[in-house]
Amino acid sequence: DGESIHEMFSSHQGITYNDFNILPGYIDFPVGAVCLETQLTRGIKLKAPLVSSPMDTVTEAEMAIAMALHGGIGIIHGNFPTPEGQAAEVLKVKRYKQGFISNPKCIKPSDTVKDLMMIKAKHGFTGTPVTENGHPGGKLIGLVTSRDVDFIPESRYVTTLIQDVMVPRDKLMTGHEKIALKEAYEILELEKKGKLPIVDSDDHLVSLIARTDLKKAREFPLSTYDEKGQLRVGAAISTRENSKESVSLLAQAGVDLIVIDSSNGSSMYQVEMLQHIKSKHPEIQVIGGNVVTQAQAKLLIDAGADGLRIGMGSGSICITQEIMAVGRAQGTAVYQVARYSRSRGVPVIADGGIRDVGYITKALALGASAVMMGGLLAGTTEAPGEYFWGANGVRLKKYRGMGSLDAMEAHVTSQDRYFTSEADQIKVAQGVSATMRDRGSIHKFVPYLIRGVQHGFQDVGIRSLSLLHEKVENGVVRFERRSPNAQLEGGVHSLHSYDKRLY
Ligand code: XMP
């Protein structure tokens, strides 16, 4: 019944996720038993095969932290005004300690109670560290809480200085930056305090611990940690010569993984960049790409790539296939490249065109070790940018292709992905700028994606990703192509209206 994966791809027509179904298998295990552990690159394992795309409306530190906490990984985009800006985002992820607020809102001693009230109104904080310069990282001068200002009449807000009402440094309980979270919470409990400022040996504020966080402390059993117990993070660079400066800054910041971001990875620029990184920083894993053919994959694997990124023109915001006339249907691209790369021991990431949970399962079945998502994650709380209201009261966030005019105009680095030179006055966009509806927080959305994929695996009768690859390869897992009418039938249809909530 059905056909093997090799039969399905035996015709020379490009097909993609929506063109086929996987046939059901026999279920003899619960959904929670499905193991999605995977090899992202030769040297990095993930507990969940999910990667957030290096796009300036998708991945900065906040997204990368949330993705890593849930077992995936985030790739910080490279479209910052300076290379230092990107390295700083990497550092935020590497320095992240669960329960520690690493970038607390601070106030200066010479500020007024009015300023404090404004912070309180905007952020709802009840305890604010006072530092010399009013920023985290400054020398700690004191702490001011609601208790210190509750009885000050509003008429005196502007004239009362923080330094006159705060708890000064010598009366303040603090923790040293090496403190363990558990120990910090014990101090808070014992001292009946709400906030514990954490300082370094020079008494500069490093972070803050809040008692309220203790109550909502969560476990993240899938977290992606390095050997030192820090979250793992990747960063994208272009193939431009000056990206070598970014590489050394990213290495200093402790990046685990560099993605060489190019719409067509088979270029002399990429080969040269790959060899440069591998020889200068052998400790960093390098993902090359993008590729869609076996010949492209061979070139980059020969040059030392630890992983490959597959996709050309399949992304939701992409117009590459229409404008450049070049690309490949994503299903075929994943199948062909994965088949070759597996024979070389190099894992591949299916990048772009992941519209929903089922697409993840299909990409993995075609041989991908992980999927990279842009649009699917762009509307989440952790994606960069503010929400705004669209027509009909829908909450939206901006999402744009890195080859859109919008992104290219923002900073020059975005042009490099598409071999566009800064001096070239004739720009050819390869992506569009769009909006995405609010999808809530990654903390809810990614566990939903993981559980959804586990359900898919259970229906196929397969307990783990490695078993899926094996049983697809040897023809045990069966596929079936579907007609356009079958595709319509497979979606919701014939309804007057329906509730679109899914998680
Ligand atoms: P999704 O479908 O997840 O796709 O939104 C994200 C992926 O699309 C690629 N990308 C682009 N491709 N023009 C393109 O042809 C663009 O402007 C563009 N921007 C991003 C990229 O591989 C990303 O991960």
Residues whose N, C-alpha, C, O or C-beta is under 5 A from the ligand:
A	BS01	XMP	S53 G313 S314 G315 S316 I317 C318 I319 T320 D351 G352 G353 I354 M372 M373 G374 G375 L376 R400 G401 M402 G403 S404 Q430 G431 V432
